[in-house]
Amino acid sequence: MKRYKSRIAISLEAPERTRLEKLIFERKFKNLSQAIRAAITEFLNKPELNSKTSGG
């Protein structure tokens, strides 16, 4: 199955951008997109998000 990427635009406060750039500088991520994708994936995989039932 082919996976497609979508583009989105976000606005970051300066401190958030600086923290992400520091992670890139420390070679934790290759670029901002990779860092943001990792953060979103981690957030979406949180158990408390996945355990809630709809229809509450």
C-alpha positions, 0 to 999 in steps of 0.5 A: 500500500502506498502512503501519501503525505499531506502538507499542512501549515502551522504557526509556532511561538518562538520558544517552541521553534527554538526547542525544535531547532535545538533537537535538530542541531543535536541530530535527534531529527533531520528537519522540522517536519520530522520532529513535528511528525514524531511529536504528533505520532507520540501524541496520537499514540497516547493510551488515554487518547485511544482508550476513550469510547465514543458516545459518552 
